[in-house]
Amino acid sequence: MRREEQLMASGEVRRQQPVIRRSIRTRLLVSLLGLTTVSVLALGYLGVNSVRSVGESAQQVSAEALRTQAEEYLRQITTSDAQRTELVLERVRRDAANVARYAASVFERPHIFAAGAYWQAEDHMFVGSGGQYMNGESDVSSAFVPDFVEVDEGVLRALELSAYLDFVFPSTYESDPNTVAIYLATEWETTRYYPNINLGAVVPPDFHVTQRPWYVSAA
C-alpha cells in the first residue's frame, strides 16, 4: 500500500507538473499579449499625435505661406496701380501743357488770330433764358459768359480767340481715355469747354468760373 501510495503520489506530481507549466505559459502569453497591446496602443497614440502635430505644422506653414503670398500680391498691385496712376497723371500734365502752350500762342498774338477769326461770336452766341451769354450744341465746344458780365470788346475777343482751341481739343481729348473734359477760363469770365455739353444750359447763369478752386490755384 505504501508503494502504491508512493506511485500514486508520484503520479499526481507528474500530472500536476504539466498543469503548472501550462499555467506559467499561459501567464507569459497573457503578459506578452498585454505588453504587445500596450505597445500597439502607445505607438498608435504617438502616431496620431505625430500626424496631428504634422498637420498643425502644415497648417501653420500653409497659412504663413498664403499670408506671405497675399502680402506680396497686394504689394505688387499697389506698386502697379501707383505706376499706372503716375503714368496717367504724367499724360494729363503733358496734354495740359500742350494745350496751355497753344492757347498762350494764340492769346499772345491777338492781332494775328482776331483778324478775320474763323469763329465769330455774333454768329454763334446768344442770350440765354437766365441772362447768360452762350452758344448752341452744334459748335465743337461750349462757350459761356455769366449773366453779371458785360459783353464788351474784350469779352468778344476772348471768345473768338478761345475758339481756336477747337483745333486741338478733339485730338487731345481722344488721345487719353481718362480725360473727361478740357476747358479754358479767362480773366474776362469766359469759359470754353470741350466736348460741347451745352454748358450754358447746365451751369447756373451766374456761374463764376474765376472763383473755382482750380482757377484760383493756377492764377
Protein Blocks (a to p, Z undefined) as FASTA:
>chain_A
ZZmmmmmmmmmmmmmmmmmmmmmmmmmmmmmmmmmmmmmmmmmmmmmmmmmmmmmmmmmm
mmmmmmmmmmmmmmmmmmmmmmmmmmmmmmmmmmmmmmmmmmmmmmmmmmlmmnopabdf
klmgccdfkopacddfkbmbdcdddfkbccdfklmmmmmmmmmmmmmmmmmmmmpmkbmb
dcdddfkopacddddehlmlmmcfklcfklgfklmmmZZ
